[in-house]
Each structure stands twice: as structure tokens, then as C-alpha cells.
Amino acid sequence: MADVLATTFEQMIRDHRLMTVDTPWADEIVFPYYEGLSIRNLSHTVVRLLDGKPPAGRFGTSPLDGRLWEHYWGQVKRVVLFISDGLGWRLLNEIMAEDDEVAQIVADLTGGGTLTPITSIVPSTTAAAMPAIWTGSGSAGTGMVGTCLFLREFNTLVSMLYYRPESGKHRAEVLEEWGFDFEHFIPLETLGETLTARQIPAYLLLHKDLVGTGLSRVMHRGIQHMSRHITYTDLWINLRDLLRETRGKRCFVNIYWGAVDGVSHMYGNVTEQLVIEVRRQLADLRDVLAADGVADGRTLFMLAADHGHAPVNAVEDVRDHAGLIDALRCRLAGERRFGILYLRCGMRQQIMDHVRAQLADQALCLVPSDALAAGLYGPESPAPETAARLGDLALISRLGVAVTDRPPHHLPTSMHGGLSDREMLVPLLMRAL
């Protein structure tokens, strides 16, 4: 039954077309499935299960497809969500097909539950996807539409992972000194805040180097209980102890681990290093969930990812395209697989024509207002700064291609941010514990 549901959902996702795109490789594109089969729906589902009442306010109004969670209704007091950054659906299935040990580990983890694909959001990158999980909103609503954005309030390109200007050497806190407001940068209530308002404790287990960083500050507002770990080893000890501590309580527990993403960027996808990371991560997770004093019969455990990864074997350098580079009023922003172009006045049509003529087999252009209207960035009303941050054109790369204005030898061998199935499809494992 679980395999049938996975097949059904994957076909639903692949058939889902938010808009028509003018490219010969349109059938390779996977659009986000915001209404029930995306990471945007995770927090809505958490609130529905833990609050036990009809939705009050925005949270809880857009949960996952009911076939995934309605049979848990009234049975769940605790929800545990483990986020494995970068663990794509296709990657996981390829590893399981080649590695019997991983296949057995995943079967043990799934138990009598479900393992199905859902989608990431647009763009499929951590700086946008993680806030989507924590706000239940697409990037239109959060304003987090890329990893590198032009913030007009500071008149500069800014890294939305490190919250400092993209160029030059700057202290991590310099943006705050210039007036950056972490409390209100995302103009939406977070999952932590809505759970607190409903008197439901929220726990977070995070690597110590991520605690207090800019991204954590904008999306983890309202978390009452923050736990840290230092290494891979103490992650599992601390997780076991946290699950024992919260056993039998009505609460939400979130764990984030970023190694699949980091290993993919450094070594590629799929490599021996990555396969071993996935195998060990899932095996250690299985062992923790099976440890004495963890399960209570009233817990829903979920494993998900923010995005997948796509191998890159071709690089298009915009500096080789005089017509393109001359039209830019600042460097490429967004992602290398989902670029944002901020253009000189009146240059949009010229660049669209150039991409169609010179790069049709590598990339496509979308007008941001058209994409917003089609719901590509989510069904919510755009945040006040979303349109300005989206710039003049979106430049979306085909699978295997990166578009950059930096030296190619500085690029990772595996990336994300685009609309291929390797990036957009992520696993969702759900089981009672």
C-alpha cells in the first residue's frame, strides 16, 4: 500500500503544471505542489495534529494530503520532525536500489508507516526552503526568494545564509549594525510562535555553530527549548535523551542535520562519501528511535528534507555573453541554478531574446510577475519586498547546468535551487512511534 501511495503521489506531482514554460525541455521541470504535497505543508500538519481543534489563523489551514496524516488524528501527542538537508527522493531511491543495507534500514525506519515523495519549494534552496518549513508559507510570503538577494533597504547584494554583504569581508553582525531587524524580516508568524501561543512546547536540536545565526534567528522565533550538539556522535546521544525527556508530553521536536547537503556540495552526487553518510545517518536514526524510553505510542515521527541535489557537469559563464553581462546592474543573484537578474532599464526583452537564441538548451527565462501570478513562489500574497527582490528576470538552468559569473573552478560539483526532479522531489517518511 505504501508503494502504491508513493507512486500515486509522484505521478500527481509530475502531472502538476503551475504554468506553461517556453522551452524544449519543459517536461523535465517539476513544479512545487503547494496544496498538500510540499514541505510548506509540514508545519500546517503539525499544528493540526497537536492543536486538536479547527484552524485558528493561518497555521493549520494547508496540511499535507489527508491520506498521510488523517489516520493519526486524535492519536498523537508528540510530533518529531527530523530534517536531513539535501536528501533528495531520487538519491535515496538510487542508494536503496544499490545498497541492500540501506534498503533494510529504510524499511526498519518506515515500519508500518509511509515513505512518499513531496516537493520542495521555489527556489529549492535552504535559505528559502527552511523558512518555508517554519512559516508554512512559500517564498512569496516570506520574501526569502533566494540565497543571494538585492536588499534595497541596504542597497547591496546580501547573503541570506550569513546575513552579510555578498562582496568584501564583513563581520557577521554588520547588517544588524546597519539596522537589520531579525525579528520582523520575515513578516509572518513562525511555527514556534504559533505553538507557544497554543501552549504547546517546541524543542529544537541544532548544531552549536548554527544557534544564533541569522537564518536561525529569523525562522526559529518562539522556540522555548533549544538544545545544541557539537559533533555527529553527540547528535544521536542528545537526540535520544531529548526524546526520552519529552516522552508522553504534548510537544513538537525538531532536529536538523546538514551533512548530506555539505557532502554533496564537496564530493558530488552520488559518491562513496555521500552513500556512507546517508547509510550511517539513517542507521543511527533507526537505532535512536528503537532505544528504550523513546517510543510512547502517541508520537508521530517524520523524516523530510528541504531540497535535493543535482550534479553539475556544464557551466555557462555569463562573462562569455557580452549582451548579457552588459545588461546587468549588479552581479548574478539568487542561485546558480535559479538565478535572479537585476537589469538595466529596458533590457528585459533583449536578455530574453539572447537566452532563447544562445542558451535555449541550457536555461530559460521567466518574468517574475508572471511566475508570482501563477503561484510558482507559493499561493500566499507576496510580502512587501518580494517583488523588488525577485528582480527583472528569473534564469532557470536545465538539469546538469549551472549559470554563473564566477570562475568555474570555484563551483561545487553538485548544486540545488532549480526545478529538476533531483532537486524538487524530497522524501517524507511518517510512522507512529
N, C-alpha and C positions, 0 to 999 in steps of 0.2 A: 504493500500500500504506500509506504514511504517513497519508494522509487517511482511509483505512478504519479504521486503528487509532485515530486521534483521534476519529472518530465513535463507534466501539465503546466507548472509554473514557468519553466524555462521557455516553453513554446508561447505562453501568454506574453512573456517579456519580449521575446524576439518579434512577435507579431505587433507589438505596441509601437505605433508610429506617431510621435507628437507633432511632427512637421515633415514636409517634403523638402529634401535637400538635393541640390543640383550637382550631382557627382556620379561618375560611373561606378563607384564603389559604395553606393548608398546602402546596399544590402549588408555590408559589413558593420554598419552602425547599430549599436544597442542603445536605446533611449532609456532614461530613468523611468521607473514605474512607481510614481509617487503615491498613487492611490492604493496602497495595500501591499506592495511588494518591493519596498525600498528601505534603506537604513533610516530614512526620515520617519518611518512608521514605528520604529523600535520604542522610542520614549512614549509615544501615544499608547502603545500596548502596555508598557509598564504601569502607566497611570491608571488605565482601565482595570488592570488586574489587581493592583494594590489598593486603589481607592474604593472599589466595590460599589460605586454609585454612577449615575449618568454623568457624562462630562460636564464640568463646570469651568467655563472659559475655553481657551484654545486647546489645552492639552487633553488628550483622550479622544479627540474628535476624528482622528485619522489613524486608527490602529492597523496592524497587519491584517491580511486576508483572514477572515474568521476561521477558516479550516486549520490555521496554525495555532490558534490560541483559545477559541471559544470553549473547547472541552476542558480547559483548565479553570474556567470561570467558577469562582466560589471555592476552589480547592487550593489556591495559592496565597501564602502569607509573605513569602520572600521571593524576590526576583534577583538572580545573579547573572550579570552580563559580562562576558569576557570578550574584549575586542583585540583581535590579532591584526595589527596594522599590516596591510599589504597582502593578506592571504586571499588570493582570488579563487573563484569557483573552478575555473578550468585548471589552474595549477593544482589545487587539491585533488581533483579527479584524476589528473595525469599521474600524480605521485601515487595515489591509491592503486591505479592500474598497473604500475610498475613495481610496487613495493607491497608485498603481502602483509608485512608487519604494520605498515601504516594503515592499510585497509582494515586490519583487525582492530587496531587502536581506535579508529574512527567508528567502527561498528560497536565497540565497547562503550565509547563516549555517547553514541546516539541512543543505545539501549532500546527502549520501546518508543522513542520519540521520533522526530523528523529531521531530515537533512535535506534542505532545498536551496535553490538559488534565490537571491533577491538582487536588487541593483544598488549600486552606489548612487551618487547624485552628480550633477554637473556644476563645476568640473570634478572629476574623480580624483581628488587630492586631499591630503589630510587637513590642510588649513581650511578647507570648505566642508569636507565630509564630517569631521569630528564635531564641529559646531552644529551641523545638521542633526546628528545623533542627540546632542544635548539640548537642542531647542525644538526638535520636531518640525523644523522648517527647512525648506530648500534654500539655496544660496541667495535667491532673490530676496527672501525675507530677512536673512541675516546680514546681507551686504557683503558676505565673505565669498567673493566670486573668483578668487584665485590666490595663489601663494605670493605673488608679487603684484601689488596694486598701486596705481597712482592715487594718493590721498590728496585731494585738492586743498584740504584744510592745512596741509603742511607743504604743499607744492613740491612733492617729491615722490619717487617710487619707494615703496616700503615693503619689507619682508613681513608677511603675515604669520610666519612661524616664529621669528625672532624679534619682531616689533622694533625694528631699527631701519634707518635708510638703507636701501639696497646697495648704494655705492659708498665707498670710503670705509674708514674704520670708526666705529661709534660704540660707545658704551650701551649695554642692553637697556638701560633706563633712560636714554637720552630723549626718546619720544615722549615719555611721561613728563620730563622736564619742560618739553615744548607745549604741554597741555593735553596730551593724550589721556582720555578717560576710559580706563579699562572697565569700569562698572557699567557704562552705558554705550560702549562702542557697538555691541550687538543690541539692537533696540527691541529685544524680546525677552520674556521670562524664560529662564532655563529650567531644565528638569529638576535640578537641585532645589531651586527656589519654589517650584510648584509642589514638590514633595514636602518641603518644610512647611509650607502654608497648610498642607493637609495633615500635618503632624506625623509624617512617615519618615523615619530616619534614612539618610542616604550615606553610604560608605564608599570611599574611593581608595584603591590601592594603586600607587603610581611610583615610577622610578624617582628617586630623590632629585635628580637633575631636572625633572620636568615640573616639580612642585614649585609654584610661584612664578613660572614663566608666563610670558604674555598670553599665549594661547590658552593655557590653563586658567588664567585669571578671567578671561572673557567668557569661558564656557562652563567653568566649574563653580560659578557663583551659587551659594546656597548649600553647598556640601558641608554637613556638620562634622563628619568624621573622616579625616584624611590620614591614610597610612602610607608610609614610604618603604621602599626596598632599595638595596644598593646594587645587588648583582642578580644574575639569573638564578642562582641557588636559593638565596633567601626570599626570592619572589614566591616560591612554592611553599616554603615554611610559613611565611607571613600570610599567604592566602589560606592555607589550611587553618591557621589559628583564627583568622578573621571569620571564616565560615563556621568554625566551632563557636566563636563568640556570638555570632548572630543567629545561631540555630534556634528555630522556633519563634523568632521575632518577626513582626511585620516590618519589612525594610527593603531597601534596594542596595545592592552591592555591585560596584563596577570595578573591573580590572582592565588595565591597558598594558599591552606589551608590544613593542615596536620592532622586534628583531627581524621578522620576515621582510619588512619593508627595507630595513637597513642592509641586510644581507643581499637582497635582490638588487638594490642600487649598486652595491660594490662588486658583487660576483656575477650577477646575471640571473636569468630565469629561463630554464631550470638548470641548476648546478648541484654538485655534490654538497657544497656548503649549505645550500638552501634546503635540500632534501633532508639533511641531518637536522637542521634547525626545526623544520616542521615536525619531523618524527619525534624529536626529544620534547618539543613544546607540547604536542598532543599527548604523548605518553605521560609526561609529568602532570598534565592537567587531569588525565584519567585517574592517575594514582591519588591525587589530592581529593577528587570527588568521591573516591572509594574509601578514603580514610575513615577511621572510627570517629563518630561525633560530628560528622559533616552533614549528612543527609538527615532530613526530618520529616519527609513525606509531604511537606507543604511548600516545597521550593520548586520554582521553575528556573532551570539553568538554560542560558542562551550563549552560544558562541557565534560571533559575527566578525566581519572585517569592514573597514571603512572604504577600501578600494582594492583592486587587484594590481597586477603589474604587466607591462608589455615589453618584450625585448625590442631593442632598437638596433637596427643594422644599417640604417641610412640617415644621413644628416644633411639637411638643407640649411645652408648659412645665408641669411638674408643679405649679408655684405656682398654676396656674389650677384645680387639682383639690384642694380643701381636704381631702377624705378621704384623698388620697394623701400630700400633703405633711405632714399631721399625724401620719401613721404612721411617718415616717422618724425614725431616731435619729441620723442624720448625713446629709450631702449624698449625692446620687446618686454611685455609684462605677462602676467598670468602664468601659464605653464608652457613647457617646451612642446607638449602635445596638445595644448589647448591655449593658444596664445591670445593675448589681448593687444590690439594695435591702437595706439593713440596717434592719430594722424593730423597732419597739417590741414588747414581749412580747404575743403573742396577736393580732397584727394581720394575719397572713398571709392568712387566708381572706377577710377584709374587703377587702384590696387586690386579691386575685384576682377577687373579685366586681365590684369597681369597674372593673377593666380590661376585663372581659368586657362590662360594661354601657355603659361610656363610651368605650372605646378599642379595641373589637374589630376595627375595620378598620385600625387603626394599629399595634397592638402585641399581644403575647401574653406570658403569664407561664408560667414553668416552675419547678417546685420543684427546687432544686439537687440534692438527694439522688436524685431520680428521674432527672435528667439524668446524674448521675455513674454510676448503676447501668446506664443504657442505653449508656454509653460515649461520650456526647456530648463529653466533655472528654478522651477518649483511653482506650485499653484498659489502661493501667497502673494499678497500685494507687495511690490518692491519696497525695500527700506529706502529712506530718503536719499542715501548716497549711492544706491545700487547702479542706477543708470550712468552716473558720472564715472564710476569705477569700471564699468564694462567697456568704456571707450567707444571707438568708432567701428571696429570690426573684430569678430572672433575668427581666429585662424586655427582650424582643427586638422590635426595630422592623421593620416592613414596609419593603420597598424604597421609597425616596423620603422616609422619615420619620426624624426624629431626636427623641429624648426627652431633655429637659434641665431643669436647674433654674438655668440661667444666662441672661442676656439673649440673645435670638436673634441680635442683630446681631453678636455675638462669634463666631458659629459659622462654620466653613468651609462652602464650597458643595459639597464632596464629602467623604465620610467612609467609614469601614470599621468592621469589628468584627462586623457582622451575618451573616445566613445567606442572603443573596441570591446568585444566580449571579454577579453582577458582583463581589462580594467574595470568594466562596468558590472560584471557578474561577480557576486561575492557569496560565500556560504552563510547559511543561517541554520544552526543546529539548535533544536529545542527538545528538552526532555524534563520529565519530573524527577525530582531528587529527594 
